[in-house]
């Protein structure tokens, strides 16, 4: 059984991107990007590059939202996000780490 490796958020995002699925929209002329390991984590963009950049933000927001709700963060490709044992996360931490656009998506004051 392979051992899990503790990783930073940046490394976790990179692992999630390795499993991302990209599809051409059937109706609209967009690229849909999704991380199957993170339920509900998907975006769309006009180009592959735009979809990938937006997906990076979406992964970070998904993780922070899950941490705020005290949910378990899935292990991806044997990588576990290194977080403290404390449940939840402070809004101040999120605001310090995210842009105002990201904080707004989490309904926080930046």
N, C-alpha and C positions, 0 to 999 in steps of 0.2 A: 504494500500500500504506500503510495507516494506521500511524502511529508508536505504539509502546508508550509508556505513561506509567508512571513509577515511583510507587507509592503506599504509604501507611502500612498497617499491619494493619487499622486501623479502616476506611479507605477500601476496602481489598480485601474485607473482610467485606460492606460495603454493596453492592459490585459483585456479589458472589456472591449476595446476597439478591435482587438484581434478576432473576436467572435461576432462582430457586427455584421448584419445582413443589410445589403443595399438592393433595392428594387426600383424599377421604373414605374411611376404611377400609371394606373390604367386609364384614368379619365383626364387628370391634369398632367401637364408636362413638367413633372417634378421627380426628384429622387427621394425615396422614402428610406430612411436609415433606422435600424432597430437593434437593440441589444437584447437577445432572447433571455440572457441570464438575469436581467433586471426587468421584471414585469411592468409593462406600461411605459418603458423608456424608449421612445421613438420620436423622430423629427422628420421634417421634409425640407428640401432645399431645391433651388433652381438648378444647381450643379452638384456633382459628387463632392467637390471641395467644400461648398457651402453646407451641404448636409453633414459632412464629417465634422466640420467646425462646430456646427450647432449641436451635433451629437456629443461632443466633448463637454459642452456646457450642460446638456441634459443629463449626462452620467453624473457629473459633479452635483447637480441639483437633486438627482434621485438619491444619491448617497446621503447628502446632508438632510434631506427630508426624512429618510429612513432613520437616520441617527436621532433627529429631533423627536421622532415618534417612538423611539426606543426599539425599533425593529432590528432584526438580525440582518447583517450585510452578507449576501451570498459569497461563497468562495468561488473565484473564477480562475480556471486553469491552474488550480493548486495555490492560488494567491489569496491570502486573507488580509483585509484592510486592517492595519495596526491602529486600533483605537483603545482608549482607556476603558476600564470596566464600568465607569459611570454611565448610567442610562441617560439618554437625551443629550442635548447640546444647547448651549445658550444662544439666544438670538444675537447677542453682541459678537460672539465668535463668528457666526455666519456673516454678519454685516462686515466684519473686518476682513474676511476672506473672499467675499464676492463683490462683484460690480453691483451698481444700483439696479440694473436690469435683472440680475440673478436674484438679488434680495427681494425685489418686487415680486418675482415669480413665487417666492416662498412667503410672500405677504409680510415681509420684515421692513423696518425702517432703516435705510442705509445712512 
